[in-house]
Amino acid sequence: MNIQRIERLLESGECDKHGYWKPNAIMALMQELAGLHAARLGFGRQQIVQHHQAVWVLTRHDMVIDRYPAIGDMIVGKSFPTQARRGIYPRFYQIEDAAGQVLVRGSSFWTLADIDSRTMTQVPEVALAMPDNEALEKPLPYPAGARELLEGREIRRPWQPLYTDIDRNGHVNNTRVADWALCFLDACVNLSRRPVHTLQVTYRKEMLQGDEIDLRFMMGQDAFSLRGERDGESCVVLSGGLYPAYDQGSLGI
């Protein structure tokens, strides 16, 4: 049970108008891998809510898109955790094509939050259940976290999270911020030639349906960042980089 695997076709609904796999859809697959593996280890969402009054919460996520698959291609997602450290649960991801060529690499930090107080909680049984995968090759280092740009083109927008942004934990799902960033990017660059290459996200406070969120997007030459804040306090920071140019021929475009 050291490695969780998902194998399926890439669907058109997961891709943008240029045929590129949307970053939030990639993150959703990684989230699914993490959830399935936690359940196999005996600590999926249902088990920890019922027995420990806790939920899994993502705190950091990094990923590199090495190559984009085409719609209808086979994608093979793999994920494994390493041992917990002071309540932080590292997890790693690699997504490959049918031939085993790497498409996406990722790393993340998860923690457990008390379902009532919404604060970090320790569950020793969960920490002990994590397999010792230190010998496995890590696709990426531990996530370093997002870095907000200080200079560049700035765009600000108010936002209220809607019903479709909210997940079963009652807050904005971690993948949604990548979708918001893609919408800002579309206003700044030609995404058909310069899709997202790297992405880093740091989650600080949960955002709830109806919250008044101030989104601040910054566009540099090759990099971008997005901050979501509520009442002057940062809730999430995303940063990333674009391909200088990308050959769309592999996508059949």
Short mmCIF file of the C-alpha atoms (twelve columns), coordinates in Angstrom:
data_MODEL
# 
_entry.id   MODEL 
# 
loop_
_atom_site.group_PDB 
_atom_site.id 
_atom_site.type_symbol 
_atom_site.label_atom_id 
_atom_site.label_alt_id 
_atom_site.label_comp_id 
_atom_site.label_asym_id 
_atom_site.label_seq_id 
_atom_site.Cartn_x 
_atom_site.Cartn_y 
_atom_site.Cartn_z 
_atom_site.pdbx_PDB_model_num 
ATOM 1   C CA . MET A 1   0.000   0.000  0.000   1 
ATOM 2   C CA . ASN A 2   3.017   2.320  -0.358  1 
ATOM 3   C CA . ILE A 3   1.912   3.845  -3.679  1 
ATOM 4   C CA . GLN A 4   -1.583  4.817  -4.832  1 
ATOM 5   C CA . ARG A 5   -2.276  4.616  -8.581  1 
ATOM 6   C CA . ILE A 6   -5.039  5.924  -10.870 1 
ATOM 7   C CA . GLU A 7   -5.110  5.121  -14.589 1 
ATOM 8   C CA . ARG A 8   -7.647  6.752  -16.916 1 
ATOM 9   C CA . LEU A 9   -8.135  8.836  -20.067 1 
ATOM 10  C CA . LEU A 10  -7.822  12.619 -20.086 1 
ATOM 11  C CA . GLU A 11  -11.288 14.066 -20.680 1 
ATOM 12  C CA . SER A 12  -12.126 17.182 -22.702 1 
ATOM 13  C CA . GLY A 13  -13.948 18.753 -19.747 1 
ATOM 14  C CA . GLU A 14  -10.642 18.899 -17.846 1 
ATOM 15  C CA . CYS A 15  -8.986  21.034 -20.523 1 
ATOM 16  C CA . ASP A 16  -9.134  24.700 -21.499 1 
ATOM 17  C CA . LYS A 17  -10.177 26.123 -24.858 1 
ATOM 18  C CA . HIS A 18  -6.674  25.529 -26.240 1 
ATOM 19  C CA . GLY A 19  -6.703  21.847 -25.280 1 
ATOM 20  C CA . TYR A 20  -4.345  22.218 -22.307 1 
ATOM 21  C CA . TRP A 21  -5.020  20.258 -19.139 1 
ATOM 22  C CA . LYS A 22  -6.161  22.891 -16.654 1 
ATOM 23  C CA . PRO A 23  -3.922  23.207 -13.566 1 
ATOM 24  C CA . ASN A 24  -6.890  22.981 -11.215 1 
ATOM 25  C CA . ALA A 25  -7.898  19.677 -12.852 1 
ATOM 26  C CA . ILE A 26  -4.362  18.364 -12.333 1 
ATOM 27  C CA . MET A 27  -4.591  19.378 -8.690  1 
ATOM 28  C CA . ALA A 28  -7.976  17.643 -8.447  1 
ATOM 29  C CA . LEU A 29  -6.424  14.377 -9.647  1 
ATOM 30  C CA . MET A 30  -3.653  14.730 -7.073  1 
ATOM 31  C CA . GLN A 31  -6.255  15.424 -4.393  1 
ATOM 32  C CA . GLU A 32  -8.131  12.287 -5.459  1 
ATOM 33  C CA . LEU A 33  -4.940  10.219 -5.242  1 
ATOM 34  C CA . ALA A 34  -4.304  11.527 -1.722  1 
ATOM 35  C CA . GLY A 35  -7.868  10.807 -0.592  1 
ATOM 36  C CA . LEU A 36  -7.942  7.284  -2.003  1 
ATOM 37  C CA . HIS A 37  -4.584  6.441  -0.452  1 
ATOM 38  C CA . ALA A 38  -5.583  7.811  2.952   1 
ATOM 39  C CA . ALA A 39  -8.715  5.634  2.844   1 
ATOM 40  C CA . ARG A 40  -6.639  2.546  1.961   1 
ATOM 41  C CA . LEU A 41  -4.437  3.275  4.973   1 
ATOM 42  C CA . GLY A 42  -7.551  3.396  7.170   1 
ATOM 43  C CA . PHE A 43  -7.729  7.162  7.575   1 
ATOM 44  C CA . GLY A 44  -9.884  8.474  4.746   1 
ATOM 45  C CA . ARG A 45  -12.224 11.382 5.286   1 
ATOM 46  C CA . GLN A 46  -15.103 9.265  6.570   1 
ATOM 47  C CA . GLN A 47  -12.917 7.406  9.070   1 
ATOM 48  C CA . ILE A 48  -11.197 10.441 10.580  1 
ATOM 49  C CA . VAL A 49  -14.418 12.463 10.779  1 
ATOM 50  C CA . GLN A 50  -16.219 9.618  12.517  1 
ATOM 51  C CA . HIS A 51  -13.462 8.491  14.876  1 
ATOM 52  C CA . HIS A 52  -11.275 11.563 15.361  1 
ATOM 53  C CA . GLN A 53  -13.540 14.550 14.550  1 
ATOM 54  C CA . ALA A 54  -10.903 15.808 12.125  1 
ATOM 55  C CA . VAL A 55  -10.490 16.495 8.409   1 
ATOM 56  C CA . TRP A 56  -7.523  16.522 6.037   1 
ATOM 57  C CA . VAL A 57  -6.381  20.033 5.049   1 
ATOM 58  C CA . LEU A 58  -3.821  20.979 2.394   1 
ATOM 59  C CA . THR A 59  -1.297  23.620 3.482   1 
ATOM 60  C CA . ARG A 60  1.224   23.692 0.619   1 
ATOM 61  C CA . HIS A 61  1.287   22.382 -2.924  1 
ATOM 62  C CA . ASP A 62  3.998   22.598 -5.594  1 
ATOM 63  C CA . MET A 63  3.910   21.135 -9.099  1 
ATOM 64  C CA . VAL A 64  5.801   21.201 -12.388 1 
ATOM 65  C CA . ILE A 65  4.082   20.440 -15.691 1 
ATOM 66  C CA . ASP A 66  6.831   18.863 -17.798 1 
ATOM 67  C CA . ARG A 67  4.596   18.083 -20.770 1 
ATOM 68  C CA . TYR A 68  0.904   18.439 -21.535 1 
ATOM 69  C CA . PRO A 69  -1.071  15.365 -22.628 1 
ATOM 70  C CA . ALA A 70  -3.703  15.536 -25.355 1 
ATOM 71  C CA . ILE A 71  -7.405  14.930 -24.816 1 
ATOM 72  C CA . GLY A 72  -8.033  11.168 -24.927 1 
ATOM 73  C CA . ASP A 73  -4.479  10.266 -23.866 1 
ATOM 74  C CA . MET A 74  -3.981  7.725  -21.102 1 
ATOM 75  C CA . ILE A 75  -2.772  9.346  -17.881 1 
ATOM 76  C CA . VAL A 76  -1.301  7.370  -14.996 1 
ATOM 77  C CA . GLY A 77  -1.274  9.115  -11.625 1 
ATOM 78  C CA . LYS A 78  0.922   7.866  -8.775  1 
ATOM 79  C CA . SER A 79  1.225   9.164  -5.219  1 
ATOM 80  C CA . PHE A 80  2.907   8.235  -1.973  1 
ATOM 81  C CA . PRO A 81  3.341   9.816  1.474   1 
ATOM 82  C CA . THR A 82  6.389   9.873  3.681   1 
ATOM 83  C CA . GLN A 83  6.404   9.806  7.465   1 
ATOM 84  C CA . ALA A 84  4.720   12.645 9.325   1 
ATOM 85  C CA . ARG A 85  6.754   15.388 10.967  1 
ATOM 86  C CA . ARG A 86  5.165   17.338 13.854  1 
ATOM 87  C CA . GLY A 87  1.693   16.989 12.448  1 
ATOM 88  C CA . ILE A 88  2.713   17.721 8.837   1 
ATOM 89  C CA . TYR A 89  2.101   14.926 6.325   1 
ATOM 90  C CA . PRO A 90  4.269   15.179 3.178   1 
ATOM 91  C CA . ARG A 91  2.924   13.606 -0.010  1 
ATOM 92  C CA . PHE A 92  4.395   13.296 -3.494  1 
ATOM 93  C CA . TYR A 93  2.878   12.828 -6.957  1 
ATOM 94  C CA . GLN A 94  3.938   11.833 -10.440 1 
ATOM 95  C CA . ILE A 95  1.677   11.686 -13.482 1 
ATOM 96  C CA . GLU A 96  2.884   9.786  -16.541 1 
ATOM 97  C CA . ASP A 97  1.624   8.861  -19.999 1 
ATOM 98  C CA . ALA A 98  0.968   5.299  -21.144 1 
ATOM 99  C CA . ALA A 99  4.649   4.882  -22.093 1 
ATOM 100 C CA . GLY A 100 5.836   5.940  -18.647 1 
ATOM 101 C CA . GLN A 101 7.043   9.397  -19.722 1 
ATOM 102 C CA . VAL A 102 6.626   12.014 -16.992 1 
ATOM 103 C CA . LEU A 103 3.914   14.622 -17.529 1 
ATOM 104 C CA . VAL A 104 3.574   16.285 -14.108 1 
ATOM 105 C CA . ARG A 105 5.501   16.154 -10.819 1 
ATOM 106 C CA . GLY A 106 4.174   17.374 -7.489  1 
ATOM 107 C CA . SER A 107 4.695   17.601 -3.745  1 
ATOM 108 C CA . SER A 108 2.449   18.747 -0.909  1 
ATOM 109 C CA . PHE A 109 2.066   19.192 2.821   1 
ATOM 110 C CA . TRP A 110 -1.168  18.068 4.489   1 
ATOM 111 C CA . THR A 111 -2.283  18.366 8.086   1 
ATOM 112 C CA . LEU A 112 -5.308  17.406 10.176  1 
ATOM 113 C CA . ALA A 113 -7.721  20.030 11.482  1 
ATOM 114 C CA . ASP A 114 -10.282 19.650 14.248  1 
ATOM 115 C CA . ILE A 115 -13.704 19.696 12.597  1 
ATOM 116 C CA . ASP A 116 -15.174 22.063 15.230  1 
ATOM 117 C CA . SER A 117 -12.340 24.438 16.157  1 
ATOM 118 C CA . ARG A 118 -10.870 24.374 12.598  1 
ATOM 119 C CA . THR A 119 -7.385  24.360 14.116  1 
ATOM 120 C CA . MET A 120 -4.531  21.917 13.588  1 
ATOM 121 C CA . THR A 121 -4.813  18.727 15.618  1 
ATOM 122 C CA . GLN A 122 -2.541  15.746 16.299  1 
ATOM 123 C CA . VAL A 123 -3.793  12.193 15.709  1 
ATOM 124 C CA . PRO A 124 -0.954  9.793  16.635  1 
ATOM 125 C CA . GLU A 125 -2.677  6.784  15.020  1 
ATOM 126 C CA . VAL A 126 -2.623  8.512  11.634  1 
ATOM 127 C CA . ALA A 127 1.042   9.452  11.931  1 
ATOM 128 C CA . LEU A 128 1.949   5.861  12.799  1 
ATOM 129 C CA . ALA A 129 0.027   4.551  9.765   1 
ATOM 130 C CA . MET A 130 2.138   6.468  7.256   1 
ATOM 131 C CA . PRO A 131 4.484   4.060  5.410   1 
ATOM 132 C CA . ASP A 132 8.244   4.541  5.484   1 
ATOM 133 C CA . ASN A 133 8.808   5.614  1.893   1 
ATOM 134 C CA . GLU A 134 12.019  7.545  2.458   1 
ATOM 135 C CA . ALA A 135 13.858  5.256  0.027   1 
ATOM 136 C CA . LEU A 136 11.493  6.129  -2.835  1 
ATOM 137 C CA . GLU A 137 12.685  8.763  -5.291  1 
ATOM 138 C CA . LYS A 138 10.802  12.003 -4.736  1 
ATOM 139 C CA . PRO A 139 9.513   13.659 -7.945  1 
ATOM 140 C CA . LEU A 140 10.012  17.101 -6.353  1 
ATOM 141 C CA . PRO A 141 11.553  18.390 -3.106  1 
ATOM 142 C CA . TYR A 142 9.295   19.242 -0.190  1 
ATOM 143 C CA . PRO A 143 7.060   22.171 -1.204  1 
ATOM 144 C CA . ALA A 144 8.729   25.529 -0.664  1 
ATOM 145 C CA . GLY A 145 5.514   27.521 -0.790  1 
ATOM 146 C CA . ALA A 146 4.303   30.383 -2.971  1 
ATOM 147 C CA . ARG A 147 6.209   33.643 -3.405  1 
ATOM 148 C CA . GLU A 148 4.195   36.733 -4.181  1 
ATOM 149 C CA . LEU A 149 5.527   39.077 -6.873  1 
ATOM 150 C CA . LEU A 150 6.299   42.602 -5.701  1 
ATOM 151 C CA . GLU A 151 6.456   44.193 -9.161  1 
ATOM 152 C CA . GLY A 152 4.547   43.786 -12.406 1 
ATOM 153 C CA . ARG A 153 1.109   44.384 -13.841 1 
ATOM 154 C CA . GLU A 154 -1.423  44.413 -11.006 1 
ATOM 155 C CA . ILE A 155 -5.091  43.448 -11.289 1 
ATOM 156 C CA . ARG A 156 -7.472  43.525 -8.315  1 
ATOM 157 C CA . ARG A 157 -10.922 41.985 -8.161  1 
ATOM 158 C CA . PRO A 158 -13.409 41.456 -5.328  1 
ATOM 159 C CA . TRP A 159 -14.746 37.912 -5.085  1 
ATOM 160 C CA . GLN A 160 -17.365 36.062 -3.085  1 
ATOM 161 C CA . PRO A 161 -16.909 32.273 -3.100  1 
ATOM 162 C CA . LEU A 162 -19.965 30.558 -4.544  1 
ATOM 163 C CA . TYR A 163 -21.670 27.227 -3.942  1 
ATOM 164 C CA . THR A 164 -19.587 25.491 -6.620  1 
ATOM 165 C CA . ASP A 165 -16.328 26.628 -4.956  1 
ATOM 166 C CA . ILE A 166 -17.126 24.815 -1.694  1 
ATOM 167 C CA . ASP A 167 -16.092 21.234 -0.885  1 
ATOM 168 C CA . ARG A 168 -17.236 18.733 1.755   1 
ATOM 169 C CA . ASN A 169 -15.119 20.427 4.404   1 
ATOM 170 C CA . GLY A 170 -17.336 23.494 4.037   1 
ATOM 171 C CA . HIS A 171 -14.669 25.812 2.615   1 
ATOM 172 C CA . VAL A 172 -13.243 26.781 -0.784  1 
ATOM 173 C CA . ASN A 173 -11.606 23.710 -2.300  1 
ATOM 174 C CA . ASN A 174 -7.840  23.965 -2.697  1 
ATOM 175 C CA . THR A 175 -8.028  23.553 -6.486  1 
ATOM 176 C CA . ARG A 176 -10.182 26.631 -7.084  1 
ATOM 177 C CA . VAL A 177 -7.391  29.182 -6.700  1 
ATOM 178 C CA . ALA A 178 -5.635  27.677 -9.746  1 
ATOM 179 C CA . ASP A 179 -8.790  28.264 -11.799 1 
ATOM 180 C CA . TRP A 180 -8.959  31.882 -10.635 1 
ATOM 181 C CA . ALA A 181 -5.308  32.393 -11.607 1 
ATOM 182 C CA . LEU A 182 -5.946  30.978 -15.081 1 
ATOM 183 C CA . CYS A 183 -8.708  33.538 -15.649 1 
ATOM 184 C CA . PHE A 184 -6.358  36.396 -14.729 1 
ATOM 185 C CA . LEU A 185 -3.620  34.956 -16.935 1 
ATOM 186 C CA . ASP A 186 -5.974  34.888 -19.912 1 
ATOM 187 C CA . ALA A 187 -6.212  38.674 -19.664 1 
ATOM 188 C CA . CYS A 188 -2.419  39.092 -19.673 1 
ATOM 189 C CA . VAL A 189 -0.788  36.534 -21.999 1 
ATOM 190 C CA . ASN A 190 -1.514  34.310 -24.974 1 
ATOM 191 C CA . LEU A 191 -2.126  31.037 -23.137 1 
ATOM 192 C CA . SER A 192 -2.257  29.106 -26.416 1 
ATOM 193 C CA . ARG A 193 1.501   29.681 -26.784 1 
ATOM 194 C CA . ARG A 194 2.530   30.142 -23.148 1 
ATOM 195 C CA . PRO A 195 0.681   27.762 -20.825 1 
ATOM 196 C CA . VAL A 196 1.440   27.274 -17.120 1 
ATOM 197 C CA . HIS A 197 4.710   25.484 -16.417 1 
ATOM 198 C CA . THR A 198 5.062   25.631 -12.612 1 
ATOM 199 C CA . LEU A 199 2.678   26.309 -9.741  1 
ATOM 200 C CA . GLN A 200 3.077   26.782 -5.989  1 
ATOM 201 C CA . VAL A 201 0.286   27.411 -3.495  1 
ATOM 202 C CA . THR A 202 0.335   28.214 0.218   1 
ATOM 203 C CA . TYR A 203 -2.961  27.947 2.118   1 
ATOM 204 C CA . ARG A 204 -3.179  30.028 5.303   1 
ATOM 205 C CA . LYS A 205 -6.849  30.494 6.234   1 
ATOM 206 C CA . GLU A 206 -9.986  28.854 4.971   1 
ATOM 207 C CA . MET A 207 -12.374 30.845 2.760   1 
ATOM 208 C CA . LEU A 208 -16.101 30.294 3.191   1 
ATOM 209 C CA . GLN A 209 -19.108 30.761 0.943   1 
ATOM 210 C CA . GLY A 210 -20.151 34.403 0.933   1 
ATOM 211 C CA . ASP A 211 -16.849 35.758 2.322   1 
ATOM 212 C CA . GLU A 212 -15.678 39.068 0.880   1 
ATOM 213 C CA . ILE A 213 -12.358 38.107 -0.736  1 
ATOM 214 C CA . ASP A 214 -9.951  40.608 -2.312  1 
ATOM 215 C CA . LEU A 215 -7.991  38.968 -5.143  1 
ATOM 216 C CA . ARG A 216 -4.665  40.612 -6.076  1 
ATOM 217 C CA . PHE A 217 -3.012  39.249 -9.236  1 
ATOM 218 C CA . MET A 218 0.495   40.237 -10.314 1 
ATOM 219 C CA . MET A 219 1.926   39.484 -13.779 1 
ATOM 220 C CA . GLY A 220 5.670   39.664 -14.423 1 
ATOM 221 C CA . GLN A 221 7.577   38.775 -17.562 1 
ATOM 222 C CA . ASP A 222 7.546   35.007 -17.050 1 
ATOM 223 C CA . ALA A 223 6.030   34.674 -13.586 1 
ATOM 224 C CA . PHE A 224 2.760   35.479 -11.858 1 
ATOM 225 C CA . SER A 225 1.187   35.441 -8.416  1 
ATOM 226 C CA . LEU A 226 -2.273  35.656 -6.867  1 
ATOM 227 C CA . ARG A 227 -3.214  36.507 -3.297  1 
ATOM 228 C CA . GLY A 228 -6.638  36.098 -1.764  1 
ATOM 229 C CA . GLU A 229 -7.230  38.033 1.446   1 
ATOM 230 C CA . ARG A 230 -10.122 38.670 3.795   1 
ATOM 231 C CA . ASP A 231 -10.260 41.732 6.050   1 
ATOM 232 C CA . GLY A 232 -6.616  42.443 5.272   1 
ATOM 233 C CA . GLU A 233 -5.435  38.942 6.219   1 
ATOM 234 C CA . SER A 234 -3.934  36.612 3.625   1 
ATOM 235 C CA . CYS A 235 -5.911  33.391 3.083   1 
ATOM 236 C CA . VAL A 236 -4.054  31.927 0.101   1 
ATOM 237 C CA . VAL A 237 -1.044  32.821 -2.038  1 
ATOM 238 C CA . LEU A 238 -0.332  31.229 -5.426  1 
ATOM 239 C CA . SER A 239 2.692   31.760 -7.641  1 
ATOM 240 C CA . GLY A 240 3.925   30.185 -10.821 1 
ATOM 241 C CA . GLY A 241 5.776   30.428 -14.104 1 
ATOM 242 C CA . LEU A 242 4.871   30.156 -17.772 1 
ATOM 243 C CA . TYR A 243 6.503   28.292 -20.598 1 
ATOM 244 C CA . PRO A 244 8.500   30.746 -22.785 1 
ATOM 245 C CA . ALA A 245 6.904   28.893 -25.727 1 
ATOM 246 C CA . TYR A 246 5.190   25.528 -26.073 1 
ATOM 247 C CA . ASP A 247 4.891   23.220 -29.094 1 
ATOM 248 C CA . GLN A 248 1.188   22.520 -29.489 1 
ATOM 249 C CA . GLY A 249 1.860   19.845 -32.110 1 
ATOM 250 C CA . SER A 250 1.867   17.144 -29.440 1 
ATOM 251 C CA . LEU A 251 -1.706  18.137 -28.563 1 
ATOM 252 C CA . GLY A 252 -2.897  17.720 -32.123 1 
ATOM 253 C CA . ILE A 253 -3.775  21.419 -32.372 1 
# 
